[in-house]
Structure formats: structure tokens, C-alpha cells
Amino acid sequence: MNEHIREEIFKGVNLHTIIVDKFKTNLIKFNFQRPLIQGESTLNGLLPMVLHRGTENLQTSKMLSKELEYLYGAYLNSNVVKKGERHIVDFTLGVADLNFVEDRNLLNESLKLMNDVINKPYKENGLFKKEYLQQEKSNLEKRIKARVNDKNRYAVERCIEEMCSEENFALYEQGRLEDLPNINENNLFNYYKQFINNSPVDIMVVGNLNHADIKKVILDQFEFNSGEKIKIPREKIDFIPKQIKKVRESMDISQGKLTMGFRNNIPYEDPSYPALMVYVNLLGGGAHSKLFLKVREERSLCYYIYSKMDKFKSIMLVSCGIEVDKYDETVEVIMQQLEEIKKGNISNEEMENTKKAMINSVNEMGDNASAMADFYYGQVITKQYYSPSQLIDQIQNVKKEEIVAVAEKMMLDTIYFLNNQQM
Amino acid sequence: MTYDEIQGKLVKETIYRKKLTNGLEVFFLYKKGYAKQFASFSTKFGSNDLKFSKNDGEMKEVPEGIAHFLEHKLFEEPNGNAFDRFAALGANVNAFTNFNITSYYFTSTDHFYENLKHLITFVKTPYFTDENVEKEKGIIAQEIKMYQDNPQWKVFFNLLKGMYEKHPVKNDIAGTVESITRTTKEDLYSCYETFYHPSNMVMFIAGDLDKNKVFQVVEENFSVGEENNVVKIVRSETVEPNGIANPLVEEKLLVSTPIFNLGYKDIHVGIKGIELIKKEISIRLLLDIIFGKSSVLFEKLYDEGLVDHSFNADYIGEVDYGHSIISGESTDPHMVKKYINDYIEELKTTGLDKENFDRIQRKQIGENLSYFNSIEYTGNSFVSYYFKDINYLEYIELLKEVTFEDVNQHLLQHFDINRQVLSIIKP
């Protein structure tokens, strides 16, 4: 499909180029990898917010924004996400391709700016500027509290928190409110030095740029640190729920939000992992799935319902929005669908439709630069390297009995229900 | 085969167009190297169309949310539903309804022409029964309730309710639980027969496909004779006063920090084509200059902790209405409004800075360029602009043509505090 080249261009820094000439813009994404742990999660949430406030050359956000605007609206932003029990902080640059704008220096200039943001933060007395840090602490506090605003997502995150209360996976990716008061310009700056020195870095480049050229530009424009990179352990996935945890939370809302968390403990290294992917899709991966057809189309219980997997932690979540008084009925119908798969009640048509839908998504991925960057970065973490067509083969080869075998391993761990009834 | 070519020189794209004898406009965007194929079949019928006549008959009024209800029900077929047919071909099919348009579309990476036939067939074949209409009400009610819990959605519709006294844009797209409850099979058929004639519709196709075959397959799937019963649609025109309904709309919902939308009603409406798009572009530049991340105003609000990065401004320009919306989260939306009003009053006397204009123009060129990476986005934008007599492929060229003077003129016109509405969702 697309050419993908991987090369270690500096100690602990890998460059991945995916060469495609069909986009109007080029994407360059630096992923810094950290462990997802209590001592770091809030620092990771806060650090990029402070870094985007100013550089040695452009000392305010306003000046930074002006420069980006001038560079034909290049965007430079950061996200903090968890992939299993790894915490990934990214710096993403999107910049117009030179075929469409008249500015030969665009790529060099924007990469230089990106380097400044990562490596040359604005400092006062050798530390982050106090005022910037205070403002961003307050913004982060608001952002963490704003979790309740999106009820659908909130219900999913709360289910994970309850389900994994004894595991680091429970940590919220933006951080914890209780850590904020103790963060100051001193300890955050110390952490920053470690962060740029010892985090494994993967640079994903998707666009109309050849590997040798972009490698040269990056090595010219970027400063890399030669510190020993940390080793981040594989997350444990051997938790057996002793009993089903039922959590109810009440808020003033009109629709109840139900999320059910399941364990299966099948690691991505396992040969039956592709069958697990097909299982999850067959259950609730779209309009062809059992949950959609049964819970929505046949029983009119919901508008949205889906199942999804965390690949790294091997946890499956089923989520939907329902009438509060339909809780029992919905849980029952959902569990019946899992039972159906376990019994092997999967028609050839369902099997085929599921695989086709999955293959279609894999093929479509090549038309989306950030989806491709994520696909290859996921492989960096799992250390399993395959092309989209190899993935398609894996999906294609899954047999019904393998799905049934996966179904046997599904264990309901937690049922979380956000509702509007007073306890 | 003959067709017109619509050029977008800067974005280096060409769209081929053909009008079929039944009145359907068909567009094809050739996207070399894309695995994804996209086709949409859209009608100029949205939630705003609540009162209309067909072929000079009587004016008919239908329940709110009917366009959206119809969108849901069109997937129903005598033997099952349309999802199944696409699923069997590995394609994703979906639809959306907005204020002015209902659009059915699929994306595929294989079996494109079979999918295309299914799309045309299911949109052309309504199958509504009392029973299946009744069943859908439960699903739509859950969709409405999902939006009722969504503070961003609520703050926006509350703003429209404050801004418009009569125009149907103030209604929720999906209607209310009450309005969908009284929607009948007959209402649905009546809307279908009025708005789903090919002459009121557009088909947009994109992908790495053969253009001759694309047009040929589309033509084969429409029967001869349809041209004879072209429908004449008259929409009841609401006379919307220049004033607003309510300058302040507040509601309580469970949110962590108040969420606000501050809107300005645009009264320079009733225009189409180039004039409309130039107004839209000018106001968007203006908003970006005043409220963007590099603006003095944003810096001040941010430094004082009154807004964060969710702060945003945009303009919506339709033929018969228009408004700009400044949105964000703030502990004190009233204070934000005061800062904005003070700043704009001052700016009206000093005028804008040319350097800011030049830079923001460059920014928007790059930004709009990036939108063309997505074929769905390109397709949906093209169709919605086409219904307003605008060629979306020229957007960036027109953006380059807009002058500093154009934008300055809108500065004086657009921000009228008598047409300003503040909507707040508070905890």
C-alpha cells in the first residue's frame, strides 16, 4: 500500500517515514513514550501545555501563534494519550505541502519552530516561567474537571477507573487534581529535563517527503539528547475478576449511560489475538454487529451502542445510552449476545460482513495521515511489525471456532451505570 | 460522454459534472491514489423545511424533526434494511440531516458500482409502515436525549432560540420527543414525494475511479420518464425580524465550568453565489483576526483566566439567515462579553491592522488546503455550497481575492450589540 521506512537516526530516536503523495499537507509527529504511573501522569499532562506557552525566541503564545499562522496555518499541538499502561506525549506538526504554496522554506521553518517548542522553552531564572505554569495548572485543573461535560465518554472512563482500580491503567490521561498543588516551576523543570533526555522518541512522518531528505532536515533542525532511554515494562493482563463489580452514579441527566467492562487476558502476542479483534467487531463494531441489530434495531433500546478494545490492556468495553428504567433489560440483551457467540451462533453472513467491514477500515486507513501514523506507532509499542495487507490476511484467516474459543475467555468485570435516580 | 469540468486550480482538483434528463446533477471528483471511494446522494431538504407546497397545491405544515425522521426511515426496506446490503459488500453507509440538507452516503474500498446501485435504490425506495414508523420513535427519542445531555449542543440551540423569533433554524434538527411522537407515515410520504425528486437532489462521487463508467452507471440507475414529473416546490418564507428574540438565554446542566456561545445575527441576507461566499470568507477572516489565538483580545482573556484553548469563533452564512458564534468555557461569560464589546467598540474607531489581515489570510489558505485531504469533507462541503450556487473548489482563490477593505467594512457592519445574544450553560 504505502512505503514505510524505519530507521534509528539518533540513539533512542526512531524515524518512520510513510511516503504518500496524495495529501495537501505533511504530518510530522514526535511521540515521547513514558510509563503510565501515578508519579508522572499529571506531569505529562501539564508539560506540553507549558511548553506551548513560549520559546526562547518567541516568548509568548501570541508570538508562537503568529509565526504558525504566517507559515500557512501550520498547526503545532500536543496530545497526551494512554496506550495500555504507557503514557504518550506527542508534538504534532501539520504543514502545507510545497506543491500548493509558494514558500520554499516552509518545512525548515516549521520544524525549527517545533524544535524550539520542545527543546528551547522560555525560561526565567533557568526554570519555567512561574506565571505560565500557574495559568496552565489552572487550565489543567479545569480540563480534568471538565470530564463530566461529555457524559458518554465520562461513563466509559469511569468504568475503566472502577474496573482497574488496582492497576495503573485506571489513571486518567490528563492527570490527577490532587497532584497539582505540589507541582512548581522547579520540579516540573527537573522532570522536563528527564523527559527529553530519557524518553524513547518515535518520529512519524506521513507525506510527500522522501526518507533521506526528511531525515536530513530533522537532524539539521533538531537537538536530540543522548541520555540512556528508559525501558517501559509490558503491562500485566492477568487479572481475574472474583465477582462482578456494579457501580451506579447519579447525575442530573436525561439519558442513562451504561458501560460494561470485560476482561479476556488474551495478549496481543497471542496467536488468537486476530480472532479477538474479529470477536469485538462482530459483537459491536458497527451496523452489521449483533449489538446494533439486536439492542438498537430490534429492541429500540438505544441510539448508539458499540464495543471496543484496548489493544494493549486486552480490555473490552460495551457502551450505550438508554432510558434509565431499561437498565436490567439492556444488560440482559447485551449478555445474551455474548452468549450467542459463545454458543457458536454466528452465521456465515455475520462472519463475512464483519471481516469485510474490518478489511474496509484497514484499506481506508491509507487515506488518513494521522491514522497511518497511529497504525505504525502501535507497532513500535507491540514490537510486531506488519503491513496493512498482512493485517488483512490475519483477519481473513480467522475461523469461527477461534472466535468461540475467544468468547469462552470473556469475563464480565464491571458494570457502570450513570443514571438520574437518587440513591 | 459529455460533461463540464469544474476547476480548482490552486488545490489542483477537477470535478466533472453532468445534469441528467431527470434534473439530477451528478459530480465526480477523481482522486488518484485514494483507496477510499465515496458517494453521496443529497436532497435540498433539511430541518428548516417545515412548511411548503408541492406543484402549487396547498401549503402543508409538518412536525419538527421530520427531515431527520425521514432520514432514519429511508434505510428501511421491504425485506430488511439498507445497512445489510452495504455490510455484505464491506462498505460503510450512513446519513446526516442538517438545517438545509439530508445526505445519504457510503464509503467503500471495493465493489464501488454495486454499492452505488444500492445507494440509489434505497434512497429511491421509501418503505414506511405504521409499525416501522412507530418502532423508530424509541430510537430517535434516545438520540434526542443524548443531545439533551450534551452541553455544547444545548448551548448552541439555546443561542439560536435567543437569536431567531420566527425562522425555523431555531428548532432542534431532530425535533422534540413530542413532535416525533405525532409524526405519521403519511407525513413522511408527503415529504418524500415533495423533496426526493432527482431534480431537487445532487449526487457526488469521489475516488480513484473511471469517470465514464461513473456517469454511465449513475444514468443506468435512473429510469426514463422521471423527467416528466419534475416537482415544483414552494417553501413558505418566514419573515424574520431584524431584532432578536432574547439577548440572554441561560440554562442549568451538569458542567464543570460555564459554557457559552456569544452570537451576532447577520441581517444582510438573501444573497447567493459569489456574493454570499465572499461575505462568508470576509467575516471568517474578521473573526480570526479579532478572536484568533494570535489576537490581542485572546491574549488578554487567556492571561486573565477568562478563557482557555476551547475559545473559538466561526460564521455560518446561509441564503436566508446567517450568524457568527464565539464560543468557549469561562467562569464568567458576562465578563468575556464585556471585554469583547469594549474591544470591538475601540477597534471600530481604529480599524484593523493590515499586517494581521495578511497573516490570517495566509493561515486560512493553509487551513482550507488541509480540508481537501478528506474526500468526505470535500464532497459534503461541495454539495452544501452547490445548493447555494457556490463552487467550493474556488474557495481558496476567493479567499485570496478578498481585500483588507472588505474585511474592515464587515467590522463596522457585523458587530451590532442590538443583535447580540449570549447563551450560557451553567452548573
Interface residues (C-beta under 8 A of the other chain):
Chain A: M1 V20 D21 K22 F23 K24 T25 T60 S61 K62 S65 K66 L68 E69 Y70 L71 Y72 G73 A74 G94 V95 A96 N99 F100 V101 Q135 S138 N139 K142 R143 K145 A146 R147 V148 N149 D150 K151 N152 M251 D252 I253 S254 Q255 G286 A287 H288 R296 E297 S300 L301 C302 Y303 Y304 G321 I322 E323 E349 E352 N353 K356 A357 I359 N360 N363 E364 G366 D367 N368 A369
Chain B: L10 V11 K12 K31 K32 G33 Y34 A35 K36 N81 F83 D84 F86 A87 A88 L89 G90 A91 N92 V93 T107 S108 T109 D110 K135 E136 K137 G138 I139 I140 Q142 E143 K145 M146 Q148 D149 N150 P151 Q152 L253 L254 V255 S256 T257 I259 G292 K293 S294 S295 V296 F298 E299 Y302 D303 G305 D308 H309 E329 R359 I360 R362 K363 Q364 I365 G366 E367 L369 S370 F372 N373 S374 I375
